[in-house]
C-alpha cells in the first residue's frame, strides 16, 4: 500500500463514509442504535458539532478521529472551550500504520486555532500510553465512592473490577429526563443553587436536556422534594461484571440525606451506588481506590494542566462515550 495518504478536516460530504467505517470497525452490533448514539453525541450536543478529521487514500476514507465538544466554567465565571477525545476508527487494512497518531496530532493545531483551550479524556490502560507519547499528561484518577445496598454486594463489588456496560438496564424509578427538565425556570433555579469552588462542567438547561435524554441509556431523575429546584439526582442502572450498579451521574442542589440514598438503594435494586467524591460521604458512601477512571489532559489555547483537586467532576462528565 504505497498510495499517498491525505489527512484533513472532515466535511459534511464525508458523513456517509465515516458512518460506514465506524460500522465496520467499531463493533456496532446494532447499527441503527449505534448510529443514533453517534448522532446524539456528535451532532446534537449544545456545546457544538464535534470536529473530526479523516485519513483518505485513493478517494476512500480509511481513518477517522472525532473530538466531542465540551465546556467548563471556573469559580470566577471564566469559561473554557474544551473537546473530549472520543471516537476513532481505522480500516483494518490500514491498521498499524500510525493513522491514529497522525489524525490526532494533525487535529491539534486546528483545534488550537479554533480557540479550544484543552483536550481531556479518560483513556483505558491500553490506549493511555499512546496519548502520553503524544504529549498528554495524567491529571489523576477521578475519586469514586460506593454505597453497598444489599447482602452479598461487597462480594459482587470485588468481582466487578471491569468497565461497566455502555447500555443501561431498564429502570422505572424517578422521572424521565425529558419530563424532569421540561420547566425551564425550575431548572434554572436548580442550577443557580450554590456554586463550585473548582472548575466544573458549564451546565445549562440545554446541556441537561441533551446530556440525559438519549433513551437507550435510560437515565432517570430522582427529585429531592416536591419541586425540581429542591434538588435532583440523575442516575442510571447498568451491569459491571457480575454486579448491578446504580451510576450516580449528577447530584444537583443540596447534598441528599442518608434516607434519600437508602431510597435510591431499595428502588433501583442495584448491588451498589457509585458516585464521584473524595473521602467518606454522607449516606454511607465509602471511597474505593483504583475504581475511578484516569483523567488525561492536553493543553492547547489555555496553558497548563490543572491539579485534580482543582476540578469538580461528576460521573456524568467522565462516563465513557
Beta strands, then each sheet from edge to edge (+ up, - down):
strand 1: 5-9
strand 2: 51-57
strand 3: 60-73
strand 4: 79-90
strand 5: 118-121
strand 6: 137-141
strand 7: 144-148
strand 8: 175-176
strand 9: 199-201
strand 10: 220-223
strand 11: 232-240
strand 12: 243-252
strand 13: 272-276
strand 14: 286-287
strand 15: 294-299
strand 16: 311-312
sheet 1: 1+ 2- 3+ 4- 5- 15+ 6-
sheet 2: 1+ 2- 3+ 9- 16-
sheet 3: 8+ 10- 11+ 12- 13- 7+ 14-
end
